[in-house]
């Protein structure tokens, strides 16, 4: 597996619109998970969203999606904001959170996806094949009501299974991604970022 983080701010980069028209606040009403179509069709996503919005989580979510980047492959993204302060007031706070998250991801194994302690997580043993799945955290500008700050878009993806892998009993992309999502949940930092509110738009 590959896990990394980056910053995409300005220059036409996407902005996280936190309170978008279809926003469902799972912190206040977790039972509304049934209203999120992507989660209804992929139970592991529902479980991850509920965990990320749980009272003990340092983050909450505003939007998600699921898609097939190519036949047989599968990917999801989730927009995450800090529970304390609603937005990261400074991108450096989001950076510190991403660094810790990636570090924690590197310290655990992902047995559901074939990873073993000390190995390259989810790395395929077949010659010439890359990681079975990837996790990328992208820091972006974010707007919530009249406050502006920063948020994080988490991308998790699993590549398509080759015919040889399928014949050898390799898990499907959906099964691999479900395992990666479980690891993503387990690696969630326990403490929230600094409780600093986002700046106000003038």
C-alpha positions as CSV (number, residue, x, y, z in Angstrom):
1,X,0.0,0.0,0.0
2,X,1.0,3.6,-0.4
3,X,-0.1,6.3,2.0
4,X,0.8,9.9,1.6
5,X,-0.5,13.5,2.0
6,X,-0.2,16.7,-0.1
7,X,-1.5,20.2,-0.3
8,X,-3.8,21.6,-3.1
9,X,-4.6,25.2,-2.3
10,X,-5.3,28.0,-4.8
11,X,-4.6,28.0,-8.5
12,X,-8.1,26.7,-9.3
13,X,-7.8,23.7,-6.8
14,X,-11.1,22.4,-5.5
15,X,-12.6,23.9,-2.4
16,X,-14.5,21.9,0.2
17,X,-18.0,23.3,0.5
18,X,-18.8,21.9,3.9
19,X,-22.5,22.7,4.2
20,X,-23.5,21.8,0.7
21,X,-27.2,21.3,-0.2
22,X,-27.0,17.5,0.3
23,X,-25.1,17.6,3.6
24,X,-26.2,15.0,6.2
25,X,-24.9,15.7,9.7
26,X,-24.1,12.2,11.0
27,X,-22.8,13.7,14.2
28,X,-26.2,14.8,15.2
29,X,-28.2,12.0,13.6
30,X,-26.2,8.9,12.7
31,X,-29.4,7.1,11.7
32,X,-29.5,9.3,8.7
33,X,-26.7,7.2,7.2
34,X,-29.5,5.5,5.1
35,X,-29.9,8.8,3.2
36,X,-26.3,8.6,1.8
37,X,-26.7,6.6,-1.4
38,X,-23.0,5.8,-1.7
39,X,-23.0,4.3,1.8
40,X,-26.3,2.4,1.2
41,X,-24.7,0.5,-1.7
42,X,-21.3,-0.1,0.0
43,X,-21.7,-1.1,3.7
44,X,-18.0,-0.7,4.5
45,X,-18.3,3.0,3.6
46,X,-21.3,3.3,5.9
47,X,-19.3,1.9,8.7
48,X,-16.4,4.2,8.1
49,X,-18.6,7.3,7.9
50,X,-20.3,6.4,11.2
51,X,-16.9,5.9,12.9
52,X,-15.5,9.2,11.5
53,X,-18.5,11.0,12.9
54,X,-18.6,9.2,16.3
55,X,-18.2,11.3,19.4
56,X,-14.7,10.0,20.1
57,X,-13.5,10.8,16.6
58,X,-11.3,13.9,16.1
59,X,-13.0,14.6,12.8
60,X,-16.4,14.8,11.1
61,X,-17.4,14.4,7.5
62,X,-19.2,16.6,5.0
63,X,-19.3,14.7,1.7
64,X,-18.2,11.4,0.1
65,X,-18.4,9.6,-3.2
66,X,-17.6,6.2,-4.6
67,X,-16.6,5.4,-8.2
68,X,-14.8,3.0,-10.5
69,X,-11.7,4.8,-12.0
70,X,-11.3,1.9,-14.4
71,X,-13.1,-1.5,-14.9
72,X,-12.6,-3.6,-11.8
73,X,-11.0,-0.9,-9.7
74,X,-12.8,1.0,-6.9
75,X,-12.2,4.3,-5.2
76,X,-13.9,6.5,-2.6
77,X,-13.2,10.0,-1.2
78,X,-14.4,11.6,2.0
79,X,-14.2,15.3,3.0
80,X,-13.1,15.5,6.6
81,X,-13.0,18.5,9.0
82,X,-11.8,18.8,12.6
83,X,-14.4,18.3,15.3
84,X,-12.7,21.0,17.3
85,X,-13.2,24.4,15.6
86,X,-15.2,22.9,12.7
87,X,-12.4,23.9,10.2
88,X,-8.6,23.9,10.4
89,X,-7.9,27.7,10.8
90,X,-4.4,27.3,9.3
91,X,-3.2,24.8,6.8
92,X,-0.3,24.0,9.1
93,X,-2.8,22.4,11.5
94,X,-4.2,20.2,8.8
95,X,-0.6,19.3,7.8
96,X,0.2,18.2,11.4
97,X,-2.9,16.1,11.4
98,X,-2.1,14.5,8.1
99,X,1.5,13.8,9.1
100,X,0.3,12.0,12.3
101,X,-2.3,10.1,10.4
102,X,0.1,8.8,7.7
103,X,2.6,7.9,10.4
104,X,0.0,5.9,12.3
105,X,-1.0,4.2,9.0
106,X,2.6,3.1,8.6
107,X,2.7,1.5,12.0
108,X,-0.1,-0.9,11.6
109,X,-0.7,-4.0,9.4
110,X,-3.6,-4.5,7.1
111,X,-4.2,-8.3,7.2
112,X,-7.5,-7.9,5.5
113,X,-5.6,-6.8,2.4
114,X,-2.6,-9.2,2.6
115,X,-0.3,-6.8,4.6
116,X,2.0,-8.1,7.2
117,X,3.9,-6.2,9.9
118,X,7.1,-4.9,8.5
119,X,6.0,-5.4,4.9
120,X,4.9,-2.8,2.3
121,X,1.2,-2.8,3.2
122,X,-0.9,-4.4,0.6
123,X,2.0,-4.7,-1.8
124,X,1.2,-7.2,-4.5
125,X,3.7,-10.1,-4.7
126,X,3.2,-10.4,-8.5
127,X,6.1,-9.1,-10.5
128,X,5.5,-5.7,-11.9
129,X,2.3,-5.0,-10.0
130,X,2.0,-1.9,-7.7
131,X,0.2,-1.5,-4.4
132,X,-3.1,-3.2,-4.1
133,X,-4.5,-0.1,-2.6
134,X,-3.6,3.5,-1.8
135,X,-4.6,6.1,0.7
136,X,-4.0,9.8,0.0
137,X,-4.8,12.8,2.2
138,X,-5.2,16.1,0.4
139,X,-5.3,19.4,2.3
140,X,-7.8,21.9,0.7
141,X,-9.4,25.2,1.4
142,X,-12.8,24.8,3.0
143,X,-15.8,27.1,3.5
144,X,-18.5,26.5,6.1
145,X,-21.3,29.0,6.3
146,X,-19.4,32.3,6.6
147,X,-16.2,30.8,7.9
148,X,-13.2,29.8,5.9
149,X,-10.3,27.6,6.7
150,X,-9.0,24.2,5.6
151,X,-10.2,20.6,5.4
152,X,-8.9,17.3,4.2
153,X,-10.1,15.1,1.4
154,X,-9.2,11.4,1.9
155,X,-8.9,9.2,-1.2
156,X,-8.8,5.5,-0.8
157,X,-8.5,3.3,-3.8
158,X,-8.0,-0.4,-4.8
159,X,-6.7,-1.4,-8.2
160,X,-8.4,-4.0,-10.4
161,X,-7.5,-7.6,-10.0
162,X,-5.7,-9.2,-12.9
163,X,-6.9,-12.5,-14.4
164,X,-3.9,-14.3,-12.9
165,X,-4.7,-12.9,-9.4
166,X,-8.3,-13.8,-9.8
167,X,-7.4,-17.4,-10.7
168,X,-5.1,-17.5,-7.6
169,X,-8.0,-16.5,-5.4
170,X,-7.1,-12.9,-4.9
171,X,-9.7,-10.7,-3.2
172,X,-11.8,-8.4,-5.4
173,X,-11.1,-4.6,-5.4
174,X,-14.2,-4.1,-3.2
175,X,-12.9,-6.6,-0.6
176,X,-9.4,-5.0,-0.7
177,X,-10.9,-1.5,-0.3
178,X,-13.0,-2.7,2.6
179,X,-9.9,-3.9,4.4
180,X,-8.1,-0.6,3.7
181,X,-11.0,1.3,5.1
182,X,-10.9,-0.8,8.3
183,X,-7.2,0.0,8.6
184,X,-7.9,3.7,7.9
185,X,-10.4,3.7,10.7
186,X,-8.1,1.9,13.1
187,X,-5.3,4.4,12.4
188,X,-7.4,7.5,13.2
189,X,-5.5,9.8,15.6
190,X,-7.2,9.8,19.0
191,X,-6.8,13.5,19.8
192,X,-8.2,16.4,17.9
193,X,-6.3,19.3,16.4
194,X,-6.1,22.7,18.2
195,X,-9.6,24.1,18.9
196,X,-9.2,27.3,16.8
197,X,-12.2,28.6,14.9
198,X,-11.9,29.4,11.2
199,X,-11.5,33.0,10.1
200,X,-14.6,35.0,9.0
201,X,-15.2,36.0,5.5
202,X,-15.4,39.8,5.1
